[in-house]
Amino acid sequence: MNRPPAGKTPRTRKLAGLLAGLALGTALLAGCSSEGASTNCGLDACTVTFDRGVEASANILGVEAKLVGVQNDQVTLDIAGEQLTLTVGQQAAEVGGLAVTLDSVTDSQVAVRIARNPG
């Protein structure tokens, strides 16, 4: 009788393949990359955490987002070629079919949520 090695049943291999495919598919659909920033993306929204003091940018949801400057609690961003200034707690600003909100500002980082507008 020809048995698969312990722990390597066909069901286990199928499950591992499915999980690997889902992870790859999610990464491709989110399509994010960054420099001087970290991203956490889903299908319709990303949180981008920019490092302060460096040229920080991220390509997410089909657009480029750059941190332009920080003055006290105001942050200026360039999203899809348009500059906007946000403060924490402000209602989302719309740019290029995206809703942009400023989540937090610290001495070392700026966190921004960028989401596709429904509709």
C-alpha positions in Angstrom: 0.0 0.0 0.0 1.3 3.4 -1.0 0.6 5.9 1.9 1.5 9.6 1.9 4.1 10.6 4.5 2.8 11.5 7.9 1.1 14.9 8.0 1.0 15.2 4.2 -2.4 13.9 3.3 -4.1 15.1 0.1 -6.5 17.2 2.2 -3.6 18.9 4.0 -1.8 19.7 0.7 -5.0 21.1 -0.8 -5.6 23.3 2.2 -2.0 24.6 2.2 -2.3 25.4 -1.5 -5.6 27.2 -1.0 -4.2 29.3 1.8 -1.1 30.2 -0.3 -3.3 31.2 -3.2 -5.6 33.3 -1.1 -2.6 35.2 0.4 -1.1 35.8 -3.0 -4.5 36.9 -4.4 -5.1 39.4 -1.6 -1.6 40.9 -2.0 -2.1 41.3 -5.8 -5.6 42.8 -5.4 -4.5 45.3 -2.8 -1.5 46.2 -5.0 0.4 48.1 -2.5 4.1 49.1 -2.2 5.8 51.7 -0.2 9.1 53.5 0.7 9.5 55.1 4.1 6.0 53.8 5.0 4.2 50.6 5.9 0.8 49.6 4.5 -2.0 47.4 5.8 -4.4 46.9 2.9 -7.7 45.2 2.3 -9.7 45.1 -1.0 -11.2 48.6 -0.6 -9.1 50.4 2.0 -5.5 50.8 3.2 -4.0 52.2 6.3 -0.6 53.8 5.5 1.8 54.7 8.3 4.4 57.1 7.0 7.8 57.6 8.7 8.5 61.2 9.5 11.8 62.8 8.5 12.2 60.8 5.3 10.7 61.0 1.8 7.8 58.6 2.4 5.4 57.4 -0.2 3.1 54.4 -0.9 1.4 53.1 -4.0 -2.0 51.8 -2.9 -5.4 51.3 -4.5 -4.0 52.4 -7.9 -2.7 55.8 -6.7 0.5 57.2 -5.2 0.3 58.8 -1.7 3.1 60.9 -0.4 3.7 62.6 2.9 4.5 66.3 2.0 4.8 67.9 5.5 3.6 68.0 9.1 2.9 71.3 11.0 1.7 70.8 14.6 -1.5 68.7 14.2 -1.9 69.3 10.4 -0.6 66.9 7.8 -0.2 67.7 4.1 -0.4 64.8 1.7 -0.2 64.4 -2.0 -2.8 61.8 -3.1 -3.0 61.0 -6.8 -1.3 64.3 -7.6 -3.6 66.5 -5.5 -2.4 68.1 -2.2 -4.7 68.2 0.8 -4.2 69.2 4.4 -5.9 67.1 7.1 -6.2 67.2 10.9 -7.0 64.2 13.2 -10.7 63.8 13.7 -11.6 65.7 10.5 -14.2 64.3 8.2 -12.8 62.3 5.3 -11.5 64.4 2.4 -12.4 63.1 -1.1 -9.7 63.0 -3.8 -9.7 60.9 -7.0 -12.6 58.7 -5.9 -11.0 58.0 -2.6 -11.8 59.0 1.0 -8.8 60.1 3.0 -8.7 60.5 6.8 -5.9 61.2 9.2 -5.8 58.6 12.0 -2.9 59.8 14.1 0.2 62.0 14.2 3.2 61.2 16.5 6.8 62.5 16.6 7.9 59.6 14.4 4.9 58.6 12.3 1.7 59.7 10.5 -1.1 57.2 10.0 -3.6 57.8 7.2 -6.6 55.7 6.1 -7.4 55.7 2.3 -10.5 54.0 1.1 -12.4 53.7 -2.1 -15.7 55.6 -2.1 -18.6 53.3 -2.5 -20.6 53.8 -5.7 
